[in-house]
Amino acid sequence: MISISKLLCGLDAESDGLRYDAAADSSVEQITERKQQRPVVVWNTTKRCNLYCDHCYAAADTEGVPGELSTAEGKALLDQLADFGVPVVLFSGGEPLVREDLPELVAHAVDAGIRPVLSTNGTLLTEAAAAELKDAGLQYAGVSVDGLPERNDAFRGKEGAFDAAIRGIEACLEVGLKTGLRYTITDRNAADLEGVIDLLTDVGVDRFCFYHLDYGGRGKEIVDADLSPAEKRDAVRRLCDLTREYHAAGEEIETLLVGNYADAGYLVEYARRELGPETADRIRTALERNGGDPAGERIADVDPVGNVHLTQFWQGYSPGNVRDRPFGAIWRDEVNPLLNALRNREDRLRGRCSECQYQDVCRGGSRLRAMTVHKDLFAPDPQCYLTDEEVGASTSSTSAD
């Protein structure tokens, strides 16, 4: 994640220590006082979901899959994560709220010393459910809303999904559970960007996560719905402008970019143009600490049956299963060729990525998108929207070859 509000507007957040090694300079209580040493883990607790979303990376359906981790196995997984020093576990799905044992699992994560957060479509979040999760120790609920009512409901395959998600957000706010809105942009809902952000202030939410489409699960089937690089650049510029406008008006909205580390280079360029070279240099330093694309290093995923993945979007490959080996042993595997390649990707990146002046804050962006489009793990991310001048690469190096 890249925080626009932190980098452009100086808004302190609880993740400053985790993300930018800036805990000492932050005015708010921190998730951790030191830079992230172990991955944040997404746990897809089930493949079952009450919706059928076009972009679902987990390809969730109305039924679960055989062999999903039981309550006891889920607790054992959480103990494995705690033993390895994982700072945060994100309970996801499918829709995690279809699991009746979710509050019990959240409470176990707290007891194990892991910060529990939730990713949900929000439609099952009643006030009673939100209160039970908060009492169990849940720290945050991210609710997905992918556009205004008509577009959101079409995207999510169910009429009324938008209104139900808003009721879920309001339920969380009513019981004092920190809540944010998650929005994945495509050409189907890009026109709703400003309206979705306005929704934040209307409902009272102060955290907005802007997701780029990654090409996993059903997301792979709608690659053609992704924005062009030029359109994506324009959308990120609009989000930067809107964030600054809201902060200038006294609305301290936390806005974050997720899933495309071309955003890092763009924020430096944006700051240099709009705020001056000193601010741009400060932002670049912070982004160097953040470290670029985290796949296989600072983010991990465990699917419903215990397979470990390199990110939550990369469900097609697993280096091991937690029923066979502890999570830490799988993640530390020094002989796994894909893990090693991702963790030492700088010398393997090709095309414009190999010459890019922002390689240290991007690390080539999404390797999953590169592999999906170019059939080459180390080809350029097809959704890099930086210009050749910004990249600093020769025009002859802009192809995947």
Secondary structure, 3 states (H helix, E strand, C coil): CEEHHHHHHCCCCCCHHHHHCCHHHCCCCCCCCCCCCCCEEEEECCCECCCCCCCCCCCCECCCCCCCCCHHHHHHHHHHHHHHCCCEEEEECCCHHHCCCHHHHHHHHHHHCCEEEEEECCCCCCHHHHHHHHHHCCCEEEEECCCCHHHHHHHHCCCCHHHHHHHHHHHHHHCCCCEEEEEEECCCCHHHHHHHHHHHHHHCCCEEEEEECCCCHHHHHHHHHCCCHHHHHHHHHHHHHHHHHHHHCCCCCEEEEECCCHHHHHHHHHHHHHCCHHHHHHHHHHHHHHCCCCECCCEEEECCCCEEECCCCCCCCCCEECCCCCHHHHHCCCCCHHHHHHHCCCCCCCCHHHHCCCHHHHCCCCHHHHHHHHCCCCCCCCCCCCCHHHHCCCHHHCCCC
